[in-house]
Amino acid sequence: MPNRRVPRAFSLIWGSGKVIEEAAIEGGLHAPALQLLSYEDGEKKGQMAIRFAAYDTDGELERRPLIINERELSSLKKELDRSPKMKALLKKLVAD
């Protein structure tokens, strides 16, 4: 897992807050990351969201869609097991 401090601040046009959980791995051309965001200010204040993100080889957040290869899923799942709140939200996404 990349070594990024959690919690840490984030800021978007519609609100800001903290990344409170992160499941991330080192990939080839980028580092895929799932982040649990907790909004503290702005129109989303009090809400939580999951950001699907990728970091470049210099550790900077990329401004493009996240693509996760099939071979990366097991490593990312292991990291997600360390993020119980985010894992619970993702289960709602795939539940029948």
BAKOL-400188 format. One record per atom (N, C-alpha, C): x, y, z; residue number from 1; atom name; residue in three letters. Coordinates in Angstrom, 3 decimals. Layout:
REM BAKOL-400188
@x = X	y = Y	z = Z	zapa = NUM	base = CA	lopa = ALA
...
END
This chain:
REM BAKOL-400188
@x = 0.848	y = -1.188	z = 0.000	zapa = 1	base = N	lopa = MET
@x = 0.000	y = 0.000	z = 0.000	zapa = 1	base = CA	lopa = MET
@x = 0.881	y = 1.235	z = 0.000	zapa = 1	base = C	lopa = MET
@x = 0.539	y = 2.212	z = -0.821	zapa = 2	base = N	lopa = PRO
@x = 1.269	y = 3.482	z = -0.787	zapa = 2	base = CA	lopa = PRO
@x = 1.159	y = 4.115	z = 0.598	zapa = 2	base = C	lopa = PRO
@x = 2.165	y = 4.852	z = 0.974	zapa = 3	base = N	lopa = ASN
@x = 2.214	y = 5.453	z = 2.299	zapa = 3	base = CA	lopa = ASN
@x = 1.656	y = 6.882	z = 2.276	zapa = 3	base = C	lopa = ASN
@x = 0.318	y = 6.990	z = 2.370	zapa = 4	base = N	lopa = ARG
@x = -0.335	y = 8.301	z = 2.443	zapa = 4	base = CA	lopa = ARG
@x = -1.073	y = 8.384	z = 3.772	zapa = 4	base = C	lopa = ARG
@x = -0.935	y = 9.496	z = 4.437	zapa = 5	base = N	lopa = ARG
@x = -1.530	y = 9.714	z = 5.753	zapa = 5	base = CA	lopa = ARG
@x = -3.051	y = 9.721	z = 5.672	zapa = 5	base = C	lopa = ARG
@x = -3.694	y = 9.037	z = 6.610	zapa = 6	base = N	lopa = VAL
@x = -5.150	y = 9.030	z = 6.742	zapa = 6	base = CA	lopa = VAL
@x = -5.442	y = 9.238	z = 8.218	zapa = 6	base = C	lopa = VAL
@x = -6.294	y = 10.160	z = 8.609	zapa = 7	base = N	lopa = PRO
@x = -7.071	y = 11.028	z = 7.720	zapa = 7	base = CA	lopa = PRO
@x = -6.221	y = 12.168	z = 7.157	zapa = 7	base = C	lopa = PRO
@x = -6.698	y = 12.700	z = 6.020	zapa = 8	base = N	lopa = ARG
@x = -6.072	y = 13.867	z = 5.400	zapa = 8	base = CA	lopa = ARG
@x = -7.149	y = 14.656	z = 4.678	zapa = 8	base = C	lopa = ARG
@x = -6.877	y = 15.909	z = 4.468	zapa = 9	base = N	lopa = ALA
@x = -7.861	y = 16.820	z = 3.883	zapa = 9	base = CA	lopa = ALA
@x = -8.029	y = 16.590	z = 2.383	zapa = 9	base = C	lopa = ALA
@x = -9.242	y = 16.880	z = 1.908	zapa = 10	base = N	lopa = PHE
@x = -9.516	y = 16.962	z = 0.471	zapa = 10	base = CA	lopa = PHE
@x = -10.428	y = 18.170	z = 0.262	zapa = 10	base = C	lopa = PHE
@x = -10.439	y = 18.678	z = -0.954	zapa = 11	base = N	lopa = SER
@x = -11.295	y = 19.811	z = -1.277	zapa = 11	base = CA	lopa = SER
@x = -11.792	y = 19.666	z = -2.709	zapa = 11	base = C	lopa = SER
@x = -13.107	y = 19.736	z = -2.866	zapa = 12	base = N	lopa = LEU
@x = -13.744	y = 19.691	z = -4.173	zapa = 12	base = CA	lopa = LEU
@x = -14.652	y = 20.910	z = -4.302	zapa = 12	base = C	lopa = LEU
@x = -15.132	y = 21.180	z = -5.474	zapa = 13	base = N	lopa = ILE
@x = -15.972	y = 22.363	z = -5.700	zapa = 13	base = CA	lopa = ILE
@x = -17.199	y = 22.349	z = -4.801	zapa = 13	base = C	lopa = ILE
@x = -17.801	y = 21.176	z = -4.591	zapa = 14	base = N	lopa = TRP
@x = -19.058	y = 21.083	z = -3.850	zapa = 14	base = CA	lopa = TRP
@x = -18.880	y = 20.806	z = -2.359	zapa = 14	base = C	lopa = TRP
@x = -17.634	y = 20.693	z = -1.901	zapa = 15	base = N	lopa = GLY
@x = -17.419	y = 20.493	z = -0.476	zapa = 15	base = CA	lopa = GLY
@x = -16.017	y = 20.012	z = -0.162	zapa = 15	base = C	lopa = GLY
@x = -15.691	y = 20.066	z = 1.111	zapa = 16	base = N	lopa = SER
@x = -14.374	y = 19.626	z = 1.562	zapa = 16	base = CA	lopa = SER
@x = -14.523	y = 18.812	z = 2.839	zapa = 16	base = C	lopa = SER
@x = -13.470	y = 18.134	z = 3.191	zapa = 17	base = N	lopa = GLY
@x = -13.500	y = 17.315	z = 4.392	zapa = 17	base = CA	lopa = GLY
@x = -12.237	y = 16.502	z = 4.503	zapa = 17	base = C	lopa = GLY
@x = -12.405	y = 15.235	z = 4.914	zapa = 18	base = N	lopa = LYS
@x = -11.246	y = 14.374	z = 5.122	zapa = 18	base = CA	lopa = LYS
@x = -11.419	y = 13.023	z = 4.428	zapa = 18	base = C	lopa = LYS
@x = -10.304	y = 12.495	z = 3.925	zapa = 19	base = N	lopa = VAL
@x = -10.228	y = 11.106	z = 3.493	zapa = 19	base = CA	lopa = VAL
@x = -10.042	y = 10.323	z = 4.784	zapa = 19	base = C	lopa = VAL
@x = -11.033	y = 9.504	z = 5.161	zapa = 20	base = N	lopa = ILE
@x = -10.942	y = 8.824	z = 6.452	zapa = 20	base = CA	lopa = ILE
@x = -10.523	y = 7.357	z = 6.333	zapa = 20	base = C	lopa = ILE
@x = -10.658	y = 6.774	z = 5.158	zapa = 21	base = N	lopa = GLU
@x = -10.146	y = 5.428	z = 4.895	zapa = 21	base = CA	lopa = GLU
@x = -9.648	y = 5.391	z = 3.459	zapa = 21	base = C	lopa = GLU
@x = -8.630	y = 4.581	z = 3.221	zapa = 22	base = N	lopa = GLU
@x = -8.107	y = 4.440	z = 1.861	zapa = 22	base = CA	lopa = GLU
@x = -7.617	y = 3.012	z = 1.663	zapa = 22	base = C	lopa = GLU
@x = -8.023	y = 2.406	z = 0.565	zapa = 23	base = N	lopa = ALA
@x = -7.518	y = 1.111	z = 0.121	zapa = 23	base = CA	lopa = ALA
@x = -6.775	y = 1.385	z = -1.183	zapa = 23	base = C	lopa = ALA
@x = -5.466	y = 1.220	z = -1.174	zapa = 24	base = N	lopa = ALA
@x = -4.659	y = 1.574	z = -2.339	zapa = 24	base = CA	lopa = ALA
@x = -3.545	y = 0.565	z = -2.526	zapa = 24	base = C	lopa = ALA
@x = -3.163	y = 0.378	z = -3.771	zapa = 25	base = N	lopa = ILE
@x = -2.056	y = -0.521	z = -4.095	zapa = 25	base = CA	lopa = ILE
@x = -1.125	y = 0.179	z = -5.074	zapa = 25	base = C	lopa = ILE
@x = 0.068	y = -0.367	z = -5.188	zapa = 26	base = N	lopa = GLU
@x = 1.004	y = 0.096	z = -6.204	zapa = 26	base = CA	lopa = GLU
@x = 0.709	y = -0.663	z = -7.481	zapa = 26	base = C	lopa = GLU
@x = 0.420	y = 0.041	z = -8.546	zapa = 27	base = N	lopa = GLY
@x = 0.182	y = -0.594	z = -9.832	zapa = 27	base = CA	lopa = GLY
@x = 1.392	y = -0.414	z = -10.714	zapa = 27	base = C	lopa = GLY
@x = 1.234	y = -0.699	z = -11.988	zapa = 28	base = N	lopa = GLY
@x = 2.334	y = -0.519	z = -12.920	zapa = 28	base = CA	lopa = GLY
@x = 2.509	y = 0.939	z = -13.293	zapa = 28	base = C	lopa = GLY
@x = 1.538	y = 1.481	z = -14.021	zapa = 29	base = N	lopa = LEU
@x = 1.621	y = 2.862	z = -14.491	zapa = 29	base = CA	lopa = LEU
@x = 0.970	y = 3.856	z = -13.538	zapa = 29	base = C	lopa = LEU
@x = 0.195	y = 3.339	z = -12.599	zapa = 30	base = N	lopa = HIS
@x = -0.451	y = 4.203	z = -11.611	zapa = 30	base = CA	lopa = HIS
@x = -0.754	y = 3.387	z = -10.360	zapa = 30	base = C	lopa = HIS
@x = -1.192	y = 4.080	z = -9.311	zapa = 31	base = N	lopa = ALA
@x = -1.553	y = 3.416	z = -8.055	zapa = 31	base = CA	lopa = ALA
@x = -3.051	y = 3.591	z = -7.837	zapa = 31	base = C	lopa = ALA
@x = -3.853	y = 2.537	z = -8.066	zapa = 32	base = N	lopa = PRO
@x = -5.293	y = 2.626	z = -7.851	zapa = 32	base = CA	lopa = PRO
@x = -5.611	y = 2.812	z = -6.365	zapa = 32	base = C	lopa = PRO
@x = -6.658	y = 3.605	z = -6.099	zapa = 33	base = N	lopa = ALA
@x = -7.055	y = 3.861	z = -4.714	zapa = 33	base = CA	lopa = ALA
@x = -8.564	y = 4.026	z = -4.622	zapa = 33	base = C	lopa = ALA
@x = -9.147	y = 3.438	z = -3.581	zapa = 34	base = N	lopa = LEU
@x = -10.537	y = 3.686	z = -3.208	zapa = 34	base = CA	lopa = LEU
@x = -10.472	y = 4.471	z = -1.914	zapa = 34	base = C	lopa = LEU
@x = -11.172	y = 5.604	z = -1.866	zapa = 35	base = N	lopa = GLN
@x = -11.087	y = 6.481	z = -0.706	zapa = 35	base = CA	lopa = GLN
@x = -12.468	y = 6.782	z = -0.152	zapa = 35	base = C	lopa = GLN
@x = -12.606	y = 6.679	z = 1.170	zapa = 36	base = N	lopa = LEU
@x = -13.840	y = 7.058	z = 1.835	zapa = 36	base = CA	lopa = LEU
@x = -13.704	y = 8.517	z = 2.248	zapa = 36	base = C	lopa = LEU
@x = -14.554	y = 9.365	z = 1.648	zapa = 37	base = N	lopa = LEU
@x = -14.533	y = 10.805	z = 1.918	zapa = 37	base = CA	lopa = LEU
@x = -15.626	y = 11.153	z = 2.905	zapa = 37	base = C	lopa = LEU
@x = -15.303	y = 11.969	z = 3.883	zapa = 38	base = N	lopa = SER
@x = -16.275	y = 12.477	z = 4.844	zapa = 38	base = CA	lopa = SER
@x = -16.328	y = 13.994	z = 4.686	zapa = 38	base = C	lopa = SER
@x = -17.468	y = 14.495	z = 4.175	zapa = 39	base = N	lopa = TYR
@x = -17.622	y = 15.934	z = 3.941	zapa = 39	base = CA	lopa = TYR
@x = -17.887	y = 16.663	z = 5.250	zapa = 39	base = C	lopa = TYR
@x = -17.132	y = 17.730	z = 5.473	zapa = 40	base = N	lopa = GLU
@x = -17.283	y = 18.551	z = 6.670	zapa = 40	base = CA	lopa = GLU
@x = -17.807	y = 19.945	z = 6.355	zapa = 40	base = C	lopa = GLU
@x = -17.690	y = 20.371	z = 5.112	zapa = 41	base = N	lopa = ASP
@x = -18.131	y = 21.707	z = 4.687	zapa = 41	base = CA	lopa = ASP
@x = -18.739	y = 21.629	z = 3.292	zapa = 41	base = C	lopa = ASP
@x = -19.526	y = 22.647	z = 2.953	zapa = 42	base = N	lopa = GLY
@x = -20.104	y = 22.738	z = 1.623	zapa = 42	base = CA	lopa = GLY
@x = -21.457	y = 22.067	z = 1.528	zapa = 42	base = C	lopa = GLY
@x = -21.973	y = 21.962	z = 0.310	zapa = 43	base = N	lopa = GLU
@x = -23.325	y = 21.437	z = 0.098	zapa = 43	base = CA	lopa = GLU
@x = -23.450	y = 19.957	z = 0.444	zapa = 43	base = C	lopa = GLU
@x = -22.352	y = 19.224	z = 0.540	zapa = 44	base = N	lopa = LYS
@x = -22.376	y = 17.793	z = 0.885	zapa = 44	base = CA	lopa = LYS
@x = -22.063	y = 17.547	z = 2.361	zapa = 44	base = C	lopa = LYS
@x = -22.005	y = 18.605	z = 3.165	zapa = 45	base = N	lopa = LYS
@x = -21.644	y = 18.494	z = 4.582	zapa = 45	base = CA	lopa = LYS
@x = -22.454	y = 17.395	z = 5.268	zapa = 45	base = C	lopa = LYS
@x = -21.749	y = 16.531	z = 6.030	zapa = 46	base = N	lopa = GLY
@x = -22.393	y = 15.452	z = 6.755	zapa = 46	base = CA	lopa = GLY
@x = -22.531	y = 14.161	z = 5.963	zapa = 46	base = C	lopa = GLY
@x = -22.203	y = 14.184	z = 4.680	zapa = 47	base = N	lopa = GLN
@x = -22.327	y = 12.995	z = 3.843	zapa = 47	base = CA	lopa = GLN
@x = -20.977	y = 12.288	z = 3.691	zapa = 47	base = C	lopa = GLN
@x = -21.043	y = 11.032	z = 3.312	zapa = 48	base = N	lopa = MET
@x = -19.832	y = 10.276	z = 2.973	zapa = 48	base = CA	lopa = MET
@x = -19.943	y = 9.835	z = 1.520	zapa = 48	base = C	lopa = MET
@x = -18.802	y = 9.669	z = 0.890	zapa = 49	base = N	lopa = ALA
@x = -18.759	y = 9.252	z = -0.509	zapa = 49	base = CA	lopa = ALA
@x = -17.510	y = 8.413	z = -0.737	zapa = 49	base = C	lopa = ALA
@x = -17.534	y = 7.607	z = -1.771	zapa = 50	base = N	lopa = ILE
@x = -16.366	y = 6.822	z = -2.160	zapa = 50	base = CA	lopa = ILE
@x = -15.803	y = 7.408	z = -3.443	zapa = 50	base = C	lopa = ILE
@x = -14.520	y = 7.740	z = -3.399	zapa = 51	base = N	lopa = ARG
@x = -13.835	y = 8.237	z = -4.589	zapa = 51	base = CA	lopa = ARG
@x = -12.976	y = 7.110	z = -5.153	zapa = 51	base = C	lopa = ARG
@x = -13.117	y = 6.863	z = -6.438	zapa = 52	base = N	lopa = PHE
@x = -12.294	y = 5.913	z = -7.164	zapa = 52	base = CA	lopa = PHE
@x = -11.206	y = 6.754	z = -7.818	zapa = 52	base = C	lopa = PHE
@x = -9.979	y = 6.614	z = -7.346	zapa = 53	base = N	lopa = ALA
@x = -8.908	y = 7.515	z = -7.767	zapa = 53	base = CA	lopa = ALA
@x = -7.675	y = 6.731	z = -8.191	zapa = 53	base = C	lopa = ALA
@x = -6.766	y = 7.436	z = -8.829	zapa = 54	base = N	lopa = ALA
@x = -5.472	y = 6.853	z = -9.186	zapa = 54	base = CA	lopa = ALA
@x = -4.406	y = 7.916	z = -8.980	zapa = 54	base = C	lopa = ALA
@x = -3.249	y = 7.463	z = -8.550	zapa = 55	base = N	lopa = TYR
@x = -2.106	y = 8.341	z = -8.355	zapa = 55	base = CA	lopa = TYR
@x = -1.038	y = 7.978	z = -9.363	zapa = 55	base = C	lopa = TYR
@x = -0.318	y = 8.989	z = -9.855	zapa = 56	base = N	lopa = ASP
@x = 0.748	y = 8.724	z = -10.816	zapa = 56	base = CA	lopa = ASP
@x = 1.999	y = 8.231	z = -10.089	zapa = 56	base = C	lopa = ASP
@x = 3.053	y = 7.972	z = -10.830	zapa = 57	base = N	lopa = THR
@x = 4.279	y = 7.424	z = -10.245	zapa = 57	base = CA	lopa = THR
@x = 4.984	y = 8.407	z = -9.310	zapa = 57	base = C	lopa = THR
@x = 4.613	y = 9.695	z = -9.374	zapa = 58	base = N	lopa = ASP
@x = 5.173	y = 10.697	z = -8.462	zapa = 58	base = CA	lopa = ASP
@x = 4.296	y = 10.898	z = -7.227	zapa = 58	base = C	lopa = ASP
@x = 3.197	y = 10.138	z = -7.126	zapa = 59	base = N	lopa = GLY
@x = 2.316	y = 10.254	z = -5.973	zapa = 59	base = CA	lopa = GLY
@x = 1.282	y = 11.362	z = -6.078	zapa = 59	base = C	lopa = GLY
@x = 1.087	y = 11.917	z = -7.272	zapa = 60	base = N	lopa = GLU
@x = 0.105	y = 12.973	z = -7.488	zapa = 60	base = CA	lopa = GLU
@x = -1.220	y = 12.371	z = -7.965	zapa = 60	base = C	lopa = GLU
@x = -2.330	y = 12.914	z = -7.477	zapa = 61	base = N	lopa = LEU
@x = -3.655	y = 12.467	z = -7.888	zapa = 61	base = CA	lopa = LEU
@x = -3.843	y = 12.725	z = -9.373	zapa = 61	base = C	lopa = LEU
@x = -4.222	y = 11.694	z = -10.107	zapa = 62	base = N	lopa = GLU
@x = -4.455	y = 11.844	z = -11.545	zapa = 62	base = CA	lopa = GLU
@x = -5.860	y = 12.369	z = -11.791	zapa = 62	base = C	lopa = GLU
@x = -6.026	y = 13.145	z = -12.814	zapa = 63	base = N	lopa = ARG
@x = -7.327	y = 13.704	z = -13.191	zapa = 63	base = CA	lopa = ARG
@x = -7.881	y = 12.952	z = -14.392	zapa = 63	base = C	lopa = ARG
@x = -8.058	y = 11.643	z = -14.193	zapa = 64	base = N	lopa = ARG
@x = -8.612	y = 10.788	z = -15.245	zapa = 64	base = CA	lopa = ARG
@x = -9.311	y = 9.616	z = -14.581	zapa = 64	base = C	lopa = ARG
@x = -10.085	y = 8.856	z = -15.323	zapa = 65	base = N	lopa = PRO
@x = -10.804	y = 7.729	z = -14.727	zapa = 65	base = CA	lopa = PRO
@x = -9.854	y = 6.676	z = -14.168	zapa = 65	base = C	lopa = PRO
@x = -10.308	y = 6.016	z = -13.133	zapa = 66	base = N	lopa = LEU
@x = -9.557	y = 4.907	z = -12.553	zapa = 66	base = CA	lopa = LEU
@x = -9.853	y = 3.639	z = -13.334	zapa = 66	base = C	lopa = LEU
@x = -8.821	y = 2.933	z = -13.712	zapa = 67	base = N	lopa = ILE
@x = -8.958	y = 1.637	z = -14.358	zapa = 67	base = CA	lopa = ILE
@x = -8.211	y = 0.631	z = -13.498	zapa = 67	base = C	lopa = ILE
@x = -8.929	y = -0.412	z = -13.076	zapa = 68	base = N	lopa = ILE
@x = -8.329	y = -1.458	z = -12.249	zapa = 68	base = CA	lopa = ILE
@x = -8.281	y = -2.734	z = -13.069	zapa = 68	base = C	lopa = ILE
@x = -7.099	y = -3.281	z = -13.233	zapa = 69	base = N	lopa = ASN
@x = -6.937	y = -4.539	z = -13.952	zapa = 69	base = CA	lopa = ASN
@x = -7.414	y = -5.706	z = -13.099	zapa = 69	base = C	lopa = ASN
@x = -7.857	y = -6.758	z = -13.755	zapa = 70	base = N	lopa = GLU
@x = -8.304	y = -7.957	z = -13.055	zapa = 70	base = CA	lopa = GLU
@x = -7.218	y = -8.500	z = -12.129	zapa = 70	base = C	lopa = GLU
@x = -5.964	y = -8.439	z = -12.548	zapa = 71	base = N	lopa = ARG
@x = -4.878	y = -8.963	z = -11.720	zapa = 71	base = CA	lopa = ARG
@x = -4.638	y = -8.129	z = -10.461	zapa = 71	base = C	lopa = ARG
@x = -5.174	y = -6.923	z = -10.398	zapa = 72	base = N	lopa = GLU
@x = -5.005	y = -6.060	z = -9.222	zapa = 72	base = CA	lopa = GLU
@x = -6.108	y = -6.253	z = -8.181	zapa = 72	base = C	lopa = GLU
@x = -7.177	y = -6.953	z = -8.543	zapa = 73	base = N	lopa = LEU
@x = -8.332	y = -7.066	z = -7.656	zapa = 73	base = CA	lopa = LEU
@x = -8.010	y = -7.728	z = -6.317	zapa = 73	base = C	lopa = LEU
@x = -7.260	y = -8.807	z = -6.307	zapa = 74	base = N	lopa = SER
@x = -6.998	y = -9.492	z = -5.034	zapa = 74	base = CA	lopa = SER
@x = -6.165	y = -8.622	z = -4.094	zapa = 74	base = C	lopa = SER
@x = -5.188	y = -7.914	z = -4.625	zapa = 75	base = N	lopa = SER
@x = -4.380	y = -7.010	z = -3.782	zapa = 75	base = CA	lopa = SER
@x = -5.225	y = -5.862	z = -3.244	zapa = 75	base = C	lopa = SER
@x = -6.083	y = -5.315	z = -4.092	zapa = 76	base = N	lopa = LEU
@x = -6.938	y = -4.211	z = -3.656	zapa = 76	base = CA	lopa = LEU
@x = -7.965	y = -4.687	z = -2.628	zapa = 76	base = C	lopa = LEU
@x = -8.463	y = -5.916	z = -2.795	zapa = 77	base = N	lopa = LYS
@x = -9.399	y = -6.473	z = -1.821	zapa = 77	base = CA	lopa = LYS
@x = -8.740	y = -6.600	z = -0.450	zapa = 77	base = C	lopa = LYS
@x = -7.492	y = -7.053	z = -0.409	zapa = 78	base = N	lopa = LYS
@x = -6.766	y = -7.159	z = 0.865	zapa = 78	base = CA	lopa = LYS
@x = -6.677	y = -5.803	z = 1.553	zapa = 78	base = C	lopa = LYS
@x = -6.423	y = -4.754	z = 0.795	zapa = 79	base = N	lopa = GLU
@x = -6.361	y = -3.406	z = 1.362	zapa = 79	base = CA	lopa = GLU
@x = -7.746	y = -2.936	z = 1.807	zapa = 79	base = C	lopa = GLU
@x = -8.759	y = -3.294	z = 1.039	zapa = 80	base = N	lopa = LEU
@x = -10.125	y = -2.908	z = 1.384	zapa = 80	base = CA	lopa = LEU
@x = -10.582	y = -3.559	z = 2.691	zapa = 80	base = C	lopa = LEU
@x = -10.061	y = -4.739	z = 2.983	zapa = 81	base = N	lopa = ASP
@x = -10.390	y = -5.414	z = 4.249	zapa = 81	base = CA	lopa = ASP
@x = -9.949	y = -4.591	z = 5.461	zapa = 81	base = C	lopa = ASP
@x = -9.037	y = -3.649	z = 5.270	zapa = 82	base = N	lopa = ARG
@x = -8.569	y = -2.776	z = 6.351	zapa = 82	base = CA	lopa = ARG
@x = -9.392	y = -1.488	z = 6.449	zapa = 82	base = C	lopa = ARG
@x = -10.432	y = -1.379	z = 5.634	zapa = 83	base = N	lopa = SER
@x = -11.280	y = -0.176	z = 5.582	zapa = 83	base = CA	lopa = SER
@x = -12.739	y = -0.580	z = 5.764	zapa = 83	base = C	lopa = SER
@x = -13.157	y = -0.888	z = 6.982	zapa = 84	base = N	lopa = PRO
@x = -14.480	y = -1.482	z = 7.203	zapa = 84	base = CA	lopa = PRO
@x = -15.664	y = -0.587	z = 6.828	zapa = 84	base = C	lopa = PRO
@x = -15.580	y = 0.695	z = 7.036	zapa = 85	base = N	lopa = LYS
@x = -16.700	y = 1.585	z = 6.694	zapa = 85	base = CA	lopa = LYS
@x = -16.898	y = 1.638	z = 5.184	zapa = 85	base = C	lopa = LYS
@x = -15.801	y = 1.765	z = 4.465	zapa = 86	base = N	lopa = MET
@x = -15.884	y = 1.827	z = 3.011	zapa = 86	base = CA	lopa = MET
@x = -16.356	y = 0.482	z = 2.449	zapa = 86	base = C	lopa = MET
@x = -15.869	y = -0.609	z = 3.012	zapa = 87	base = N	lopa = LYS
@x = -16.274	y = -1.936	z = 2.555	zapa = 87	base = CA	lopa = LYS
@x = -17.787	y = -2.117	z = 2.726	zapa = 87	base = C	lopa = LYS
@x = -18.331	y = -1.627	z = 3.836	zapa = 88	base = N	lopa = ALA
@x = -19.775	y = -1.726	z = 4.074	zapa = 88	base = CA	lopa = ALA
@x = -20.558	y = -0.932	z = 3.028	zapa = 88	base = C	lopa = ALA
@x = -20.081	y = 0.251	z = 2.653	zapa = 89	base = N	lopa = LEU
@x = -20.762	y = 1.034	z = 1.621	zapa = 89	base = CA	lopa = LEU
@x = -20.684	y = 0.341	z = 0.261	zapa = 89	base = C	lopa = LEU
@x = -19.548	y = -0.226	z = -0.065	zapa = 90	base = N	lopa = LEU
@x = -19.400	y = -0.922	z = -1.339	zapa = 90	base = CA	lopa = LEU
@x = -20.282	y = -2.166	z = -1.408	zapa = 90	base = C	lopa = LEU
@x = -20.498	y = -2.825	z = -0.288	zapa = 91	base = N	lopa = LYS
@x = -21.396	y = -3.980	z = -0.274	zapa = 91	base = CA	lopa = LYS
@x = -22.805	y = -3.563	z = -0.676	zapa = 91	base = C	lopa = LYS
@x = -23.230	y = -2.365	z = -0.282	zapa = 92	base = N	lopa = LYS
@x = -24.544	y = -1.864	z = -0.680	zapa = 92	base = CA	lopa = LYS
@x = -24.614	y = -1.693	z = -2.194	zapa = 92	base = C	lopa = LYS
@x = -23.510	y = -1.382	z = -2.813	zapa = 93	base = N	lopa = LEU
@x = -23.460	y = -1.188	z = -4.253	zapa = 93	base = CA	lopa = LEU
@x = -23.708	y = -2.486	z = -5.013	zapa = 93	base = C	lopa = LEU
@x = -23.243	y = -3.599	z = -4.479	zapa = 94	base = N	lopa = VAL
@x = -23.343	y = -4.858	z = -5.200	zapa = 94	base = CA	lopa = VAL
@x = -24.376	y = -5.822	z = -4.625	zapa = 94	base = C	lopa = VAL
@x = -25.064	y = -5.434	z = -3.564	zapa = 95	base = N	lopa = ALA
@x = -26.075	y = -6.307	z = -2.947	zapa = 95	base = CA	lopa = ALA
@x = -27.307	y = -6.422	z = -3.856	zapa = 95	base = C	lopa = ALA
@x = -27.929	y = -7.598	z = -3.812	zapa = 96	base = N	lopa = ASP
@x = -29.142	y = -7.825	z = -4.602	zapa = 96	base = CA	lopa = ASP
@x = -30.351	y = -7.233	z = -3.917	zapa = 96	base = C	lopa = ASP
END
